[in-house]
Amino acid sequence: MSRGKQMLREIGQAVRETAEEGGRSIYFSVYDRGFYQAAQTCRGVLSDATEELLAKMKSGNLSKQEQALYVRLTELTAEMDERLRNACQTEPTGDALPEPSGARPGQPARLV
C-alpha cells in the first residue's frame, strides 16, 4: 500500500473514531437525562404519599396502620436516595445500556 493511501486510511479511521465518540457522548447525555427524570418521578410518588400522611399526622387523624405506612415510606425514600446516589456515581458502560429502538445488534445507532 502506498504511503498516501495509508495516510488517508489513518485519517479516515481518526475521523470515524471521533464521530463515534461524539455519538457515545450524546447517547450518554440522553441516558443521564432519562435516568434523572425517572428518578425524580419515583421520588415524587414517594414524596407525595409521605406528605399526604404527614399532613394527616399534623391534624391528629393518623391511624396506627397509616403511621406504620408513613415509617415504611420514609425508609423506602431513604433507601431509594442512597441507591440513586450510588447509581449516579458509577459511569455507565456501553454494555449496560439498552440498544436504542430500531437499532440492529452489532450495528452502530444512527443519531438524528
VENZIGI-V243411 format. One record per residue. N is the residue number from 0. RES is the residue in one small letter. PHI is phi in whole degrees, 0 to 359 (* if undefined). NEAR is the number of other ideal C-beta (glycine too) atoms within 8 Angstrom. D_LAST is the distance of its C-alpha to the last C-alpha in whole Angstrom. Layout:
BEGIN
N,RES,PHI,NEAR,D_LAST  N,RES,PHI,NEAR,D_LAST
END
This chain:
BEGIN
0,m,*,4,36  1,s,289,5,37  2,r,299,5,36  3,g,296,6,33  4,k,294,8,31  5,q,296,9,31  6,m,295,8,30  7,l,297,8,27  8,r,297,9,26  9,e,294,8,26  10,i,295,8,24  11,g,300,8,22  12,q,297,8,22  13,a,297,8,22  14,v,296,8,18  15,r,299,8,17  16,e,297,8,18  17,t,295,8,17  18,a,295,8,13  19,e,296,9,14  20,e,297,8,15  21,g,298,8,13  22,g,295,11,10  23,r,298,9,13  24,s,299,8,14  25,i,295,9,10  26,y,299,12,11  27,f,295,10,15  28,s,296,8,14  29,v,294,8,12  30,y,300,10,15  31,d,299,8,18  32,r,298,8,17  33,g,296,8,17  34,f,298,10,20  35,y,298,8,22  36,q,295,8,21  37,a,295,8,23  38,a,297,9,26  39,q,295,8,26  40,t,297,8,27  41,c,297,9,29  42,r,297,12,31  43,g,296,8,31  44,v,298,8,33  45,l,295,12,35  46,s,296,9,36  47,d,299,8,37  48,a,294,9,39  49,t,294,12,41  50,e,296,8,41  51,e,297,8,43  52,l,292,13,45  53,l,296,9,46  54,a,297,8,47  55,k,295,10,49  56,m,296,11,51  57,k,295,6,52  58,s,276,6,53  59,g,82,5,55  60,n,250,5,54  61,l,256,9,52  62,s,287,6,54  63,k,300,5,54  64,q,295,6,51  65,e,292,11,49  66,q,296,10,50  67,a,296,8,49  68,l,297,9,46  69,y,300,13,45  70,v,298,8,46  71,r,295,8,44  72,l,297,12,41  73,t,296,9,42  74,e,297,8,42  75,l,298,9,38  76,t,297,12,37  77,a,296,8,38  78,e,295,8,37  79,m,296,11,34  80,d,302,9,33  81,e,296,8,35  82,r,294,8,32  83,l,293,10,29  84,r,300,8,31  85,n,296,8,31  86,a,293,8,28  87,c,286,7,26  88,q,283,5,28  89,t,268,6,27  90,e,274,3,24  91,p,293,8,22  92,t,253,6,21  93,g,301,6,19  94,d,290,4,22  95,a,277,5,22  96,l,266,10,18  97,p,288,3,17  98,e,291,7,15  99,p,299,7,12  100,s,300,4,13  101,g,88,3,12  102,a,278,8,13  103,r,263,4,16  104,p,305,5,18  105,g,80,3,19  106,q,245,6,15  107,p,298,5,13  108,a,285,9,10  109,r,271,4,6  110,l,263,6,4  111,v,268,2,0
END
